[in-house]
């Protein structure tokens, strides 16, 4: 697996921006997603237009993305611009997937004009969603997004991390549960270690009104019946 190091990939300003976004999302119990974008075929493009132009090209791409991104989103360049990270605060896995698909479509249809050249930049995109329970550091968050790129293929240009897969499965299993609290509970319920779910639910259940508690029991019995039928 490839590691993204802070010394070579991000400036202290970029690290601080990501750290602030993570802190804000945790404080307000909001999701946070990261897209890792890797440009393909840069070697052949460099051979065609030269090393000096490739740096100008990557700077041009970065400028255009800065101009079109949402104001709350962050954009971080690494590996001399050959890869980018898009930081998406308050964006759950479905929104991150939609953003990744839009970016993939944009890059596949875009030609960047540079001097006498018109250049296409095919990309692969990795999607990672921060865990609702584990506190990931900035480098860990970037590494997990970046290493997801290893799961992309010639036909599948977008791949999800394990955390993103889990959150997407929870969302698809109950599409009506759109609130952040519902998302967190679904993620806990899909976890192989369900002790955490009971630790979260038990204090709330103990203070419920008795009529509401009995109503919840009825719903649990109904859910058990449905599960046995399946």
N, C-alpha and C positions, 0 to 999 in steps of 0.2 A: 504494500500500500504506500502511496505517495504522501509525504508529510508536507504541510504548508507551514513554513517557519515565519515567525514574526519579523525576523531581521531581513528576510528577503522578499516578503510578500506584501506587507502592509506597513504604512507609516504609522507613527504614534498617534497622529490625528485620526487616521482611519480606525485604528484599534479603539480609540476613545469613543468614536462615533458608534461603533458596534456595541461596545460595553454599555453606553448610555441607552441604546435601543433595547438591549437585553434587560437592563435594570428597570426601565420604564414598563416593559411588557410584564415582567414578573410582578411588579408592584400592583399593577392594575389587572393582573390575571388575564392577560391577552396573549394570543399565540405569536410566535415569531418564526419566520421561515427564511431560509437562505437558498439562493440559486447560485450554482457554480457554472460558469459558462466557459467552455474551452473552444478556441478557434482551431479548426482542422486545416490541414494542408498548408500551414504557414511556410513550411520548408520550400514547397514548390512555388508559392507566391513570392517568397523572398528571392528565389533564383530568377524569377521573371522580372521583378521590379527593383531589386537591390536592397541592401540592408538599410540604407538611409531612408528610402521610401517606406519600408515596412514599419518603421517607427512612426513616421508621419501618418501612415494609414491607421495604425492602432490608436494614435492620439485623436484622429478624426472620428473614429468609431466611438471612443469614450466620450468625446464632446457631444456627439449626436444623442447618445444614450442619456447623458446628463440633462440635455435639453428637453427630453421627452418623458423622463421618469416622473413619478409622483413626488411631490416635495418632501414627503415624510420618509421615502425610501432612500437607502444608501447605496452607493456604487463604489466598489473597491477594486483597483487593478493590482494584479500580481504577476510575477514572472515576466517582467518587462512588458506588460500589457497583453501577453499571450492568453491570459485567463482573466476572467472578471468574476466578482461576487456581487450579487444584488441582495441587499438586506431588506426584508419586507416585514416591518413591524405591524402588529395587529392583523396579520394575514395567516389564516389557517391553511391546511393542506390543499383544499379545493381552490382557494384563491391563488396559491403558489403554483399549482398545476396550470391554471388558466393563464397566469403570467408567463410561465415557461413555454406554453404552446404559442402564445402571441409572439414572444421573442423568437422562437424557432421559425415561425412563419415569416416574420419580418426579415430575419437574416437570410432565409432561403430565397426570398424574392428581391432582396436589396442588392444593388450594385453601387459600390463606393467609387466615386470619381476622384482620381488623383493624377495630376498632370495629364498625360495622354492615355492613361489606363482607366479601365472600368473593371473593378475587382469584386468578386463574390467571396464571401467568407462563410463557408458551412460551419455549423456549430454543433456541439453536443452539450446538453444541460443536465446537471444533477440537482435534485430537489431534496433539501433536508429541512425537517421541522423540529424545532427545539422541543425537548421533552418537557412535559408539564411537571415532572417530579425531579428529574436530575438537573442540577445546576451545572450546565456546561460552560467552560471558559471560552474566550474568544477564539483561541487557536483550535480548541477541540471542535467548536462549532464549524469553523472553516474547513478543518480536515475532514469532517464527516460529510460535508457537502461536496468537497473536492473528490474524495475517494468514491463517491457514488458514480462519478463519471466512468469508472471502470466497468460499470454494469451496462453502459450504453453500447449499442451495436450499430452496424451499418443501416439497419432498418428501424431500430428503435433509438431515436436520438435524445430521448428524455428518460431519465431513470430516477427512482425514488430511493431514499435511504430506508433503513429498517424502521426508524421512528416515523417517517412519512408514510410508509406502507401501513403501519399499525393505525395511525390516525385516520388515514383514508378508509381503511376497512371499518373502523368504528363509525365513521360518518355515513358510509354507504349502508351499514346495517340498520341505521335508524335515521333516515334522511330528514325526518321531522324535527329532530333534536338539533336546533341551530344555535342555541345559547352556549356561551363559553363554559358555564358550569356543566351543562349536559355533555359537552365535548370531553371535559376532564373526567367525568364519571364513566363515560363510554371507554375512554382510554384505559382507565383503571380496571374496568370490567373485562377488557380484552387482554389484560396483562396476565401472564402465566402465574404470577404470584398475586393472588387476590386478597391477601391479608391487608394490603394498603387500602383496598376498597372498604373493607369492614371497619378499618380504623377511621375512615372518613365518615361513613354512614352512621356508625353506632352513636356518637354524641348527638347527632341531629335526631335520630329515631327516639332517643330517650326523652326529648323535650317536646315531641309532637303531641298535639291534642289527641285524646283517646279515639275520638270518632275518625280522625284523619289516619291514625295508626291502623285502625281496623279496616279502613278503606284500602290502605296500602297492602295489608295482609291479603285482602281479596284479590288485588291485582297480582300479587306474587303467586298466589295459588293458581290464578288463570294462566300466568306465564309458565308455571311448572307443567300444567296440563298441555299447553301448546308445545312445549319442548318435548314431552313424552310422545305426542302425536307425530312429531317430526322424526 
